[in-house]
Amino acid sequence: MPMLKRPDGEIYYEVRGQGYPVLCLAPGWLNSAIGMWPFRASQPYAWADWPKALAEQYQVIVMDQRNANGGQSSGPLEVDRPWDAFTDDHLGLMDHLGIDRFMV
């Protein structure tokens, strides 16, 4: 299970496919998690499974946001800057993977 260990938490991620890197942010806002990608009529978070489709041509990186329902990432969020903390996680993951240029 790929896990990025950060000083203040852990970020679960997956890498699929090959090619130019694409970071896919799952639907769900604060509850953004990899499990929300597959389209299910009973729970239509995403209208398409973009990571699956894009992995045919690109290296797709997906991750669970910290503390997202159903996700595997954990750690506290800074109350004054929660969205910035998520951005720190996104960029920290790409640094961890050695990727300096990518699409979102």
N, CA, C and O atoms as a GROMACS GRO file, in nm:
protein
  416
    1MET      N    1   0.085  -0.116   0.000
    1MET     CA    2   0.000   0.000   0.000
    1MET      C    3   0.091   0.124   0.000
    1MET      O    4   0.162   0.148   0.097
    2PRO      N    5   0.088   0.203  -0.109
    2PRO     CA    6   0.175   0.321  -0.114
    2PRO      C    7   0.124   0.430  -0.020
    2PRO      O    8   0.008   0.471  -0.027
    3MET      N    9   0.212   0.476   0.067
    3MET     CA   10   0.175   0.576   0.167
    3MET      C   11   0.289   0.677   0.175
    3MET      O   12   0.405   0.640   0.194
    4LEU      N   13   0.256   0.804   0.162
    4LEU     CA   14   0.352   0.911   0.182
    4LEU      C   15   0.345   0.950   0.329
    4LEU      O   16   0.241   0.994   0.378
    5LYS      N   17   0.457   0.934   0.398
    5LYS     CA   18   0.462   0.972   0.540
    5LYS      C   19   0.510   1.117   0.547
    5LYS      O   20   0.621   1.150   0.507
    6ARG      N   21   0.422   1.203   0.599
    6ARG     CA   22   0.454   1.344   0.617
    6ARG      C   23   0.475   1.369   0.766
    6ARG      O   24   0.431   1.288   0.847
    7PRO      N   25   0.541   1.478   0.803
    7PRO     CA   26   0.564   1.504   0.946
    7PRO      C   27   0.436   1.507   1.029
    7PRO      O   28   0.438   1.475   1.148
    8ASP      N   29   0.325   1.545   0.967
    8ASP     CA   30   0.199   1.559   1.042
    8ASP      C   31   0.089   1.466   0.994
    8ASP      O   32  -0.028   1.488   1.027
    9GLY      N   33   0.122   1.362   0.918
    9GLY     CA   34   0.019   1.270   0.874
    9GLY      C   35   0.069   1.174   0.767
    9GLY      O   36   0.187   1.171   0.735
   10GLU      N   37  -0.025   1.095   0.713
   10GLU     CA   38   0.006   0.998   0.609
   10GLU      C   39  -0.092   1.018   0.494
   10GLU      O   40  -0.211   1.042   0.516
   11ILE      N   41  -0.041   1.007   0.370
   11ILE     CA   42  -0.123   1.026   0.251
   11ILE      C   43  -0.118   0.898   0.167
   11ILE      O   44  -0.012   0.856   0.121
   12TYR      N   45  -0.236   0.838   0.150
   12TYR     CA   46  -0.246   0.719   0.065
   12TYR      C   47  -0.260   0.764  -0.080
   12TYR      O   48  -0.333   0.858  -0.111
   13TYR      N   49  -0.188   0.696  -0.170
   13TYR     CA   50  -0.193   0.730  -0.312
   13TYR      C   51  -0.177   0.606  -0.398
   13TYR      O   52  -0.135   0.501  -0.350
   14GLU      N   53  -0.211   0.620  -0.524
   14GLU     CA   54  -0.190   0.515  -0.624
   14GLU      C   55  -0.139   0.580  -0.751
   14GLU      O   56  -0.172   0.694  -0.782
   15VAL      N   57  -0.056   0.505  -0.825
   15VAL     CA   58  -0.005   0.549  -0.955
   15VAL      C   59  -0.046   0.445  -1.056
   15VAL      O   60  -0.026   0.325  -1.036
   16ARG      N   61  -0.104   0.492  -1.167
   16ARG     CA   62  -0.154   0.402  -1.272
   16ARG      C   63  -0.103   0.450  -1.408
   16ARG      O   64  -0.092   0.571  -1.430
   17GLY      N   65  -0.074   0.358  -1.497
   17GLY     CA   66  -0.038   0.393  -1.634
   17GLY      C   67   0.103   0.450  -1.647
   17GLY      O   68   0.179   0.456  -1.551
   18GLN      N   69   0.134   0.491  -1.771
   18GLN     CA   70   0.264   0.546  -1.804
   18GLN      C   71   0.245   0.665  -1.896
   18GLN      O   72   0.143   0.677  -1.964
   19GLY      N   73   0.342   0.754  -1.897
   19GLY     CA   74   0.337   0.871  -1.982
   19GLY      C   75   0.351   0.997  -1.900
   19GLY      O   76   0.400   0.993  -1.787
   20TYR      N   77   0.308   1.109  -1.957
   20TYR     CA   78   0.317   1.237  -1.888
   20TYR      C   79   0.229   1.231  -1.763
   20TYR      O   80   0.117   1.182  -1.770
   21PRO      N   81   0.278   1.278  -1.648
   21PRO     CA   82   0.203   1.266  -1.523
   21PRO      C   83   0.082   1.359  -1.514
   21PRO      O   84   0.087   1.476  -1.553
   22VAL      N   85  -0.028   1.303  -1.463
   22VAL     CA   86  -0.151   1.376  -1.440
   22VAL      C   87  -0.196   1.347  -1.297
   22VAL      O   88  -0.216   1.232  -1.260
   23LEU      N   89  -0.212   1.453  -1.217
   23LEU     CA   90  -0.264   1.439  -1.082
   23LEU      C   91  -0.415   1.459  -1.089
   23LEU      O   92  -0.461   1.568  -1.124
   24CYS      N   93  -0.491   1.356  -1.058
   24CYS     CA   94  -0.637   1.364  -1.061
   24CYS      C   95  -0.688   1.386  -0.919
   24CYS      O   96  -0.658   1.309  -0.828
   25LEU      N   97  -0.765   1.492  -0.902
   25LEU     CA   98  -0.826   1.523  -0.773
   25LEU      C   99  -0.967   1.466  -0.774
   25LEU      O  100  -1.052   1.509  -0.853
   26ALA      N  101  -0.992   1.372  -0.688
   26ALA     CA  102  -1.122   1.303  -0.686
   26ALA      C  103  -1.233   1.398  -0.645
   26ALA      O  104  -1.208   1.497  -0.576
   27PRO      N  105  -1.355   1.368  -0.686
   27PRO     CA  106  -1.467   1.450  -0.640
   27PRO      C  107  -1.486   1.431  -0.490
   27PRO      O  108  -1.432   1.338  -0.431
   28GLY      N  109  -1.561   1.519  -0.429
   28GLY     CA  110  -1.591   1.504  -0.288
   28GLY      C  111  -1.543   1.618  -0.202
   28GLY      O  112  -1.569   1.618  -0.081
   29TRP      N  113  -1.472   1.717  -0.259
   29TRP     CA  114  -1.421   1.830  -0.183
   29TRP      C  115  -1.340   1.784  -0.064
   29TRP      O  116  -1.235   1.722  -0.082
   30LEU      N  117  -1.384   1.811   0.058
   30LEU     CA  118  -1.307   1.771   0.176
   30LEU      C  119  -1.305   1.620   0.194
   30LEU      O  120  -1.219   1.567   0.264
   31ASN      N  121  -1.398   1.549   0.131
   31ASN     CA  122  -1.402   1.404   0.139
   31ASN      C  123  -1.352   1.339   0.011
   31ASN      O  124  -1.396   1.229  -0.024
   32SER      N  125  -1.263   1.405  -0.059
   32SER     CA  126  -1.208   1.354  -0.184
   32SER      C  127  -1.126   1.228  -0.156
   32SER      O  128  -1.028   1.230  -0.081
   33ALA      N  129  -1.169   1.118  -0.218
   33ALA     CA  130  -1.101   0.990  -0.197
   33ALA      C  131  -1.103   0.909  -0.326
   33ALA      O  132  -1.193   0.924  -0.409
   34ILE      N  133  -1.004   0.825  -0.343
   34ILE     CA  134  -0.991   0.744  -0.463
   34ILE      C  135  -1.118   0.665  -0.492
   34ILE      O  136  -1.158   0.650  -0.607
   35GLY      N  137  -1.182   0.615  -0.387
   35GLY     CA  138  -1.301   0.534  -0.403
   35GLY      C  139  -1.419   0.606  -0.464
   35GLY      O  140  -1.518   0.542  -0.500
   36MET      N  141  -1.412   0.738  -0.477
   36MET     CA  142  -1.523   0.813  -0.536
   36MET      C  143  -1.514   0.819  -0.689
   36MET      O  144  -1.607   0.868  -0.753
   37TRP      N  145  -1.406   0.772  -0.748
   37TRP     CA  146  -1.393   0.780  -0.893
   37TRP      C  147  -1.487   0.690  -0.971
   37TRP      O  148  -1.556   0.741  -1.060
   38PRO      N  149  -1.495   0.564  -0.943
   38PRO     CA  150  -1.579   0.481  -1.031
   38PRO      C  151  -1.724   0.528  -1.031
   38PRO      O  152  -1.782   0.552  -0.925
   39PHE      N  153  -1.780   0.542  -1.148
   39PHE     CA  154  -1.920   0.583  -1.157
   39PHE      C  155  -2.010   0.469  -1.110
   39PHE      O  156  -1.995   0.355  -1.153
   40ARG      N  157  -2.103   0.503  -1.022
   40ARG     CA  158  -2.205   0.408  -0.977
   40ARG      C  159  -2.336   0.484  -0.975
   40ARG      O  160  -2.345   0.591  -0.914
   41ALA      N  161  -2.437   0.432  -1.040
   41ALA     CA  162  -2.566   0.501  -1.047
   41ALA      C  163  -2.623   0.526  -0.908
   41ALA      O  164  -2.692   0.626  -0.886
   42SER      N  165  -2.595   0.437  -0.814
   42SER     CA  166  -2.648   0.453  -0.679
   42SER      C  167  -2.573   0.560  -0.599
   42SER      O  168  -2.623   0.608  -0.498
   43GLN      N  169  -2.455   0.596  -0.643
   43GLN     CA  170  -2.372   0.691  -0.572
   43GLN      C  171  -2.290   0.770  -0.674
   43GLN      O  172  -2.168   0.754  -0.682
   44PRO      N  173  -2.356   0.855  -0.753
   44PRO     CA  174  -2.289   0.918  -0.868
   44PRO      C  175  -2.200   1.038  -0.832
   44PRO      O  176  -2.237   1.152  -0.858
   45TYR      N  177  -2.086   1.012  -0.772
   45TYR     CA  178  -1.994   1.120  -0.742
   45TYR      C  179  -1.926   1.170  -0.869
   45TYR      O  180  -1.922   1.290  -0.895
   46ALA      N  181  -1.874   1.079  -0.947
   46ALA     CA  182  -1.805   1.114  -1.072
   46ALA      C  183  -1.884   1.058  -1.189
   46ALA      O  184  -1.932   0.945  -1.184
   47TRP      N  185  -1.898   1.138  -1.293
   47TRP     CA  186  -1.974   1.090  -1.409
   47TRP      C  187  -1.889   1.008  -1.503
   47TRP      O  188  -1.939   0.956  -1.603
   48ALA      N  189  -1.760   0.995  -1.472
   48ALA     CA  190  -1.670   0.909  -1.549
   48ALA      C  191  -1.555   0.867  -1.457
   48ALA      O  192  -1.525   0.936  -1.360
   49ASP      N  193  -1.494   0.756  -1.488
   49ASP     CA  194  -1.377   0.711  -1.413
   49ASP      C  195  -1.254   0.764  -1.486
   49ASP      O  196  -1.188   0.691  -1.561
   50TRP      N  197  -1.223   0.893  -1.464
   50TRP     CA  198  -1.115   0.959  -1.536
   50TRP      C  199  -0.979   0.893  -1.513
   50TRP      O  200  -0.904   0.880  -1.609
   51PRO      N  201  -0.943   0.852  -1.391
   51PRO     CA  202  -0.812   0.786  -1.377
   51PRO      C  203  -0.798   0.663  -1.466
   51PRO      O  204  -0.693   0.641  -1.526
   52LYS      N  205  -0.903   0.584  -1.474
   52LYS     CA  206  -0.898   0.464  -1.559
   52LYS      C  207  -0.883   0.503  -1.706
   52LYS      O  208  -0.801   0.445  -1.777
   53ALA      N  209  -0.961   0.600  -1.750
   53ALA     CA  210  -0.955   0.642  -1.891
   53ALA      C  211  -0.821   0.706  -1.924
   53ALA      O  212  -0.762   0.676  -2.028
   54LEU      N  213  -0.771   0.792  -1.837
   54LEU     CA  214  -0.646   0.862  -1.865
   54LEU      C  215  -0.523   0.772  -1.856
   54LEU      O  216  -0.422   0.798  -1.921
   55ALA      N  217  -0.531   0.665  -1.777
   55ALA     CA  218  -0.416   0.574  -1.760
   55ALA      C  219  -0.380   0.501  -1.888
   55ALA      O  220  -0.275   0.439  -1.895
   56GLU      N  221  -0.466   0.508  -1.988
   56GLU     CA  222  -0.433   0.446  -2.117
   56GLU      C  223  -0.322   0.524  -2.189
   56GLU      O  224  -0.252   0.467  -2.272
   57GLN      N  225  -0.306   0.655  -2.156
   57GLN     CA  226  -0.206   0.737  -2.224
   57GLN      C  227  -0.113   0.813  -2.130
   57GLN      O  228  -0.010   0.864  -2.173
   58TYR      N  229  -0.148   0.820  -2.003
   58TYR     CA  230  -0.073   0.902  -1.908
   58TYR      C  231  -0.038   0.824  -1.783
   58TYR      O  232  -0.095   0.718  -1.756
   59GLN      N  233   0.056   0.879  -1.706
   59GLN     CA  234   0.082   0.829  -1.572
   59GLN      C  235  -0.014   0.905  -1.480
   59GLN      O  236   0.000   1.026  -1.464
   60VAL      N  237  -0.108   0.836  -1.421
   60VAL     CA  238  -0.213   0.899  -1.341
   60VAL      C  239  -0.183   0.878  -1.193
   60VAL      O  240  -0.159   0.766  -1.148
   61ILE      N  241  -0.183   0.988  -1.119
   61ILE     CA  242  -0.161   0.983  -0.975
   61ILE      C  243  -0.292   1.024  -0.907
   61ILE      O  244  -0.346   1.131  -0.936
   62VAL      N  245  -0.340   0.941  -0.817
   62VAL     CA  246  -0.462   0.970  -0.741
   62VAL      C  247  -0.428   0.953  -0.593
   62VAL      O  248  -0.337   0.879  -0.556
   63MET      N  249  -0.503   1.024  -0.508
   63MET     CA  250  -0.475   1.018  -0.364
   63MET      C  251  -0.602   1.044  -0.286
   63MET      O  252  -0.700   1.098  -0.337
   64ASP      N  253  -0.600   1.003  -0.161
   64ASP     CA  254  -0.707   1.035  -0.067
   64ASP      C  255  -0.669   1.163   0.007
   64ASP      O  256  -0.556   1.177   0.051
   65GLN      N  257  -0.764   1.255   0.020
   65GLN     CA  258  -0.741   1.373   0.104
   65GLN      C  259  -0.733   1.327   0.250
   65GLN      O  260  -0.785   1.222   0.286
   66ARG      N  261  -0.669   1.406   0.331
   66ARG     CA  262  -0.664   1.376   0.475
   66ARG      C  263  -0.804   1.365   0.531
   66ARG      O  264  -0.890   1.450   0.506
   67ASN      N  265  -0.826   1.261   0.607
   67ASN     CA  266  -0.949   1.241   0.684
   67ASN      C  267  -1.076   1.232   0.600
   67ASN      O  268  -1.185   1.252   0.652
   68ALA      N  269  -1.064   1.204   0.471
   68ALA     CA  270  -1.182   1.189   0.385
   68ALA      C  271  -1.258   1.063   0.424
   68ALA      O  272  -1.198   0.960   0.453
   69ASN      N  273  -1.389   1.071   0.426
   69ASN     CA  274  -1.472   0.953   0.455
   69ASN      C  275  -1.439   0.844   0.353
   69ASN      O  276  -1.443   0.867   0.233
   70GLY      N  277  -1.408   0.726   0.403
   70GLY     CA  278  -1.374   0.614   0.316
   70GLY      C  279  -1.232   0.615   0.265
   70GLY      O  280  -1.192   0.522   0.195
   71GLY      N  281  -1.154   0.716   0.300
   71GLY     CA  282  -1.015   0.724   0.255
   71GLY      C  283  -0.919   0.664   0.355
   71GLY      O  284  -0.957   0.629   0.467
   72GLN      N  285  -0.793   0.653   0.313
   72GLN     CA  286  -0.690   0.594   0.398
   72GLN      C  287  -0.586   0.694   0.445
   72GLN      O  288  -0.492   0.657   0.515
   73SER      N  289  -0.600   0.821   0.408
   73SER     CA  290  -0.507   0.925   0.453
   73SER      C  291  -0.553   0.980   0.586
   73SER      O  292  -0.672   0.981   0.617
   74SER      N  293  -0.457   1.026   0.665
   74SER     CA  294  -0.493   1.079   0.797
   74SER      C  295  -0.396   1.188   0.838
   74SER      O  296  -0.285   1.197   0.787
   75GLY      N  297  -0.441   1.268   0.931
   75GLY     CA  298  -0.358   1.372   0.988
   75GLY      C  299  -0.439   1.498   1.011
   75GLY      O  300  -0.542   1.518   0.946
   76PRO      N  301  -0.395   1.582   1.101
   76PRO     CA  302  -0.469   1.704   1.132
   76PRO      C  303  -0.459   1.805   1.018
   76PRO      O  304  -0.364   1.805   0.940
   77LEU      N  305  -0.559   1.890   1.011
   77LEU     CA  306  -0.558   2.002   0.918
   77LEU      C  307  -0.539   2.131   0.996
   77LEU      O  308  -0.589   2.145   1.108
   78GLU      N  309  -0.467   2.224   0.937
   78GLU     CA  310  -0.453   2.355   1.001
   78GLU      C  311  -0.584   2.428   0.987
   78GLU      O  312  -0.632   2.449   0.875
   79VAL      N  313  -0.643   2.468   1.096
   79VAL     CA  314  -0.775   2.531   1.097
   79VAL      C  315  -0.778   2.657   1.012
   79VAL      O  316  -0.877   2.684   0.944
   80ASP      N  317  -0.670   2.735   1.014
   80ASP     CA  318  -0.667   2.861   0.940
   80ASP      C  319  -0.640   2.844   0.791
   80ASP      O  320  -0.660   2.939   0.715
   81ARG      N  321  -0.596   2.727   0.749
   81ARG     CA  322  -0.562   2.708   0.608
   81ARG      C  323  -0.583   2.564   0.562
   81ARG      O  324  -0.488   2.502   0.515
   82PRO      N  325  -0.702   2.509   0.575
   82PRO     CA  326  -0.722   2.370   0.538
   82PRO      C  327  -0.700   2.342   0.390
   82PRO      O  328  -0.641   2.239   0.355
   83TRP      N  329  -0.744   2.431   0.302
   83TRP     CA  330  -0.726   2.407   0.158
   83TRP      C  331  -0.579   2.416   0.121
   83TRP      O  332  -0.532   2.342   0.035
   84ASP      N  333  -0.505   2.507   0.186
   84ASP     CA  334  -0.361   2.516   0.162
   84ASP      C  335  -0.291   2.389   0.208
   84ASP      O  336  -0.194   2.346   0.146
   85ALA      N  337  -0.339   2.330   0.317
   85ALA     CA  338  -0.280   2.206   0.366
   85ALA      C  339  -0.299   2.094   0.263
   85ALA      O  340  -0.209   2.013   0.242
   86PHE      N  341  -0.416   2.090   0.199
   86PHE     CA  342  -0.437   1.990   0.094
   86PHE      C  343  -0.339   2.014  -0.022
   86PHE      O  344  -0.282   1.920  -0.075
   87THR      N  345  -0.321   2.140  -0.060
   87THR     CA  346  -0.226   2.173  -0.166
   87THR      C  347  -0.085   2.130  -0.127
   87THR      O  348  -0.011   2.078  -0.210
   88ASP      N  349  -0.048   2.152  -0.002
   88ASP     CA  350   0.083   2.106   0.046
   88ASP      C  351   0.096   1.955   0.029
   88ASP      O  352   0.202   1.907  -0.009
   89ASP      N  353  -0.012   1.880   0.056
   89ASP     CA  354  -0.010   1.735   0.038
   89ASP      C  355   0.006   1.699  -0.109
   89ASP      O  356   0.083   1.609  -0.143
   90HIS      N  357  -0.066   1.767  -0.196
   90HIS     CA  358  -0.057   1.738  -0.340
   90HIS      C  359   0.086   1.760  -0.389
   90HIS      O  360   0.144   1.672  -0.454
   91LEU      N  361   0.142   1.876  -0.358
   91LEU     CA  362   0.278   1.907  -0.403
   91LEU      C  363   0.381   1.819  -0.334
   91LEU      O  364   0.481   1.780  -0.395
   92GLY      N  365   0.358   1.788  -0.207
   92GLY     CA  366   0.449   1.698  -0.135
   92GLY      C  367   0.452   1.559  -0.197
   92GLY      O  368   0.558   1.496  -0.206
   93LEU      N  369   0.336   1.511  -0.241
   93LEU     CA  370   0.330   1.381  -0.306
   93LEU      C  371   0.407   1.383  -0.438
   93LEU      O  372   0.482   1.290  -0.468
   94MET      N  373   0.388   1.488  -0.516
   94MET     CA  374   0.459   1.495  -0.644
   94MET      C  375   0.609   1.505  -0.622
   94MET      O  376   0.686   1.444  -0.697
   95ASP      N  377   0.653   1.579  -0.521
   95ASP     CA  378   0.796   1.584  -0.486
   95ASP      C  379   0.845   1.446  -0.446
   95ASP      O  380   0.952   1.403  -0.488
   96HIS      N  381   0.767   1.376  -0.365
   96HIS     CA  382   0.801   1.240  -0.320
   96HIS      C  383   0.820   1.146  -0.438
   96HIS      O  384   0.909   1.060  -0.436
   97LEU      N  385   0.738   1.162  -0.541
   97LEU     CA  386   0.746   1.077  -0.659
   97LEU      C  387   0.851   1.126  -0.759
   97LEU      O  388   0.875   1.061  -0.861
   98GLY      N  389   0.915   1.239  -0.730
   98GLY     CA  390   1.018   1.292  -0.818
   98GLY      C  391   0.961   1.358  -0.944
   98GLY      O  392   1.028   1.363  -1.047
   99ILE      N  393   0.840   1.406  -0.935
   99ILE     CA  394   0.773   1.466  -1.050
   99ILE      C  395   0.768   1.618  -1.029
   99ILE      O  396   0.710   1.666  -0.932
  100ASP      N  397   0.831   1.692  -1.122
  100ASP     CA  398   0.832   1.836  -1.106
  100ASP      C  399   0.742   1.908  -1.206
  100ASP      O  400   0.713   2.026  -1.189
  101ARG      N  401   0.696   1.840  -1.309
  101ARG     CA  402   0.604   1.897  -1.407
  101ARG      C  403   0.491   1.797  -1.428
  101ARG      O  404   0.515   1.679  -1.451
  102PHE      N  405   0.368   1.846  -1.421
  102PHE     CA  406   0.253   1.757  -1.434
  102PHE      C  407   0.129   1.839  -1.465
  102PHE      O  408   0.127   1.961  -1.450
  103MET      N  409   0.025   1.770  -1.508
  103MET     CA  410  -0.105   1.831  -1.529
  103MET      C  411  -0.196   1.793  -1.413
  103MET      O  412  -0.175   1.690  -1.349
  104VAL      N  413  -0.296   1.876  -1.385
  104VAL     CA  414  -0.396   1.846  -1.282
  104VAL      C  415  -0.530   1.835  -1.351
  104VAL      O  416  -0.631   1.810  -1.285
   0.00000   0.00000   0.00000
